[in-house]
């Protein structure tokens, strides 16, 4: 069995729900860059696998990515 693919995304990702849909098909783990104050938001989300890089990066499943983008505190960077 091969290692899961890493899919990098961030709050600059224009289509995080599309990323989650692709992850449903090919698998993998989303690596999401966190902005200041977002750690407390993502900490309780379903599908969160871990926090890395001095609390600046969240690793999660497609479920986590969907839950995060559906949260009122989610703000993409323009």
C-alpha positions in Angstrom: 0.0 0.0 0.0 1.4 3.4 -0.9 1.6 6.4 1.4 -1.3 8.8 1.3 -0.8 11.8 -0.9 -0.4 15.2 0.7 -2.7 17.9 -0.7 -1.5 21.4 0.2 -4.2 24.0 0.7 -4.5 27.2 2.6 -6.9 30.0 3.4 -5.8 31.3 0.0 -7.3 28.2 -1.8 -10.1 29.5 -3.9 -12.0 26.2 -3.9 -11.4 24.3 -0.7 -14.6 22.2 -1.2 -13.3 21.1 -4.6 -10.1 20.1 -2.9 -12.2 18.0 -0.4 -14.1 16.4 -3.3 -10.8 15.4 -5.0 -9.5 14.0 -1.7 -12.7 11.8 -1.6 -11.6 10.2 -4.9 -7.8 10.0 -4.5 -7.4 10.1 -0.7 -4.7 12.0 1.0 -4.2 14.6 3.7 -4.9 18.3 3.5 -2.1 20.6 4.8 -3.8 23.9 5.6 -1.9 27.0 6.6 -3.5 28.7 9.6 -3.9 32.4 10.2 -3.6 34.0 13.6 -6.6 33.0 15.8 -7.6 30.0 13.6 -6.0 27.3 15.8 -8.8 27.5 18.3 -11.4 27.1 15.5 -9.8 24.0 13.8 -8.8 22.3 17.1 -12.2 20.8 17.6 -13.1 20.0 14.0 -13.9 16.4 12.9 -11.2 14.8 10.8 -8.4 16.9 12.2 -5.3 14.7 12.2 -2.8 17.1 13.9 -1.3 20.5 14.2 2.3 21.3 13.1 4.8 24.0 12.4 4.4 25.9 15.7 0.6 25.9 15.4 0.7 27.4 11.9 -0.4 24.3 10.0 -3.3 21.9 10.3 -3.4 18.4 8.8 -6.8 16.9 8.2 -9.1 14.8 6.1 -11.6 15.9 3.5 -14.2 15.9 6.4 -12.0 18.4 8.3 -11.7 20.7 5.3 -15.4 20.7 4.7 -16.1 21.4 8.4 -13.6 24.2 8.5 -14.9 26.0 5.4 -18.4 25.7 6.8 -17.4 27.3 10.1 -18.4 31.0 10.5 -14.8 31.8 11.5 -13.3 30.5 8.2 -12.0 33.4 6.2 -10.1 32.9 3.0 -7.2 35.4 2.3 -7.9 37.6 -0.7 
